[in-house]
Amino acid sequence: MLEPSNRTKAWMVFLLMFGIFFLISSSIMAKPWKGCVPGKTSRDQLLRKFGKPTKEFSKGSKLSDGINYQGDAAIEGSLETNFYFDKKGILFRIDVFPSKTITKAAIIRVYGKDYSERVTEKGFVFFNYWREGMVIFFGKDRKKVHSVMFIEPTSGSKKRK
């Protein structure tokens, strides 16, 4: 049997490291919504995709610019959607208010139990799927989804229980 050369061994190590990097980086990519990805999609790309918004707004600081779609301009599957952009015009957050009832059980069935459950100051429960960059907020009954927020995912070291 032939022994692999040092060059072959080096390539094998490189390919293994590349594969590990690819798996890690793909597992921490933001969860897209309707093709829009926090940290990647630009304001112009979003406007080309969904057309004229219901309104545009400015919050100042990090929430520098926002675009809202609701009513006749609502995006399919939502009653209302807000997109937030950083000062460079890159999407960093999406807030979706679903048009259909989604239960807590359905969320767990689809996305699993790898989340951090928290409660807001006002007593609303939310699931933080930190690896996917997705936060699910539940209504007062704590059984039905009120809204879904898509953000850039955080690393496991930032996971908070």
N, C-alpha and C positions, 0 to 999 in steps of 0.2 A: 504494500500500500504506500502511496506517495505521501510524504509530509508536505503540508502547505508551506509555501515560502513566507518569509517575513512580510513581503508586500501583500500577499493574499490574506495573511492574518490581520494586517493593518486595515485592509478593506472590510474584512468581516467585522472587526470592532467598530469601524466607522458606520457601517450599515446598521449594526445593532444599536449603536448610540442614536443614530438618526431615527430609527424605528421607535425607540423609547421616547425621544423628544416629540415625535409626531403624535404618539398616543397621549402623552401628557398635554401637549398644547391643544389637541383636538378635544380633550375632555374638559378643558376650562374655557372653551369658546362660548360666547354669549348665545343664549337660545334665541333664534330668530322668531319674529312674528310677522307673518305675511311677507316674508322676504327682507324685512328690516332688521339689522343687527346692531345693537348698542356697541359703540366703539368703532364701528366700521361705516355705517350708512351715512351719507351726507344729506344735508337739508335739500339740496337740488335733486338728488336721486329720489328722495321721498316725495317731493312735489311732482316729479315726473311720473311716479308710480300711482299716486292717489289723486292728483289733480288739485284744484283750488280748495283750500280748507274753509271751514266755517268761519274761523277767526285765527289770527296770529296774535301772540302776546309776548310781553317781555317781563321777566321777574327780577332782572338784575342779578348780580353775583354769578354763581355757577349756573343757575337756571336762567341764562341770558335770553334765550329765545324759545318760544314754544309755538306749536301748531295744533289746532284742535279740529276734529272732524266729528260732527253730530247731526242729528236730524236727517234731512235729505242727503247730506254729504257723509253720513255715517258709513264707516267701512264695514263690509260684510262680516257678520258675527259679533258686532259691537253696537251698543247704544251710543257710546262716545269713546273717542280715543284721543289722548294727548301725547304729543311727541316733544321731547325736550332736547335742546342742542347746546353744546358748549360754545365758547366764544369763537372757535374755529369752524363752526357749522357742522360738527359731527354729532350724530345722535348719541345720547348717553342714557336716555330713559324713555320707556314707553309705558303709559298707563292705559289699560283697556278695561272698559266696563262692559261685560258680555251681555248680549241680547237674549241669550237663553239661560235658563237656570242650570247651574253646575253645582253639584253637591260635593261636600268634603270627601265622602266615600269615593266618588268618581275621580277626584284629584289623586287620592292615595292609590287607587287602582291603576291609574295611568302613569303617574310620576314616581310612585314608590314612597318609601318611608325615610329616605335619606334627606330629611329636612330638619330645620331647627324651629320649634314652635315657640312663638312669643306672643305677648299681649301688649297692645298699645296703651298709652296713658288713659285713653277713653274706654278701655276695656274690650277692644276688638282683637280677636285672635288672628294671627297670620302665620303662614308657613313660609320659611325662608329656604328655598332650594338653592343654596349658595353656590353649588357647583355649576348649576345651569344659569345663574343670574336671573332667577325668577322668584318673585314674592307673591304669594296668594293671600289676599285679604278676605276675611269672611264677614258676613253681615251680623247684625245683632243676635240672630238666632244661633250663630256659630256653626251652622250646618250648610249654608249656601254661600257661594262665592259672590263677593261684592265687586271686587276688581282684581286685576292681575297686573303686576309691575314687572317689566323686563329691564334689566340693568346688566352692566358688565359683571361677570362672575368674579367672586373673590377666591383666593387660594384657600385650601383646607386649613391653613394656619390661622386664618381670620374667622373661622367658623365659631359662632357664638351660640351657646345653648340657652 
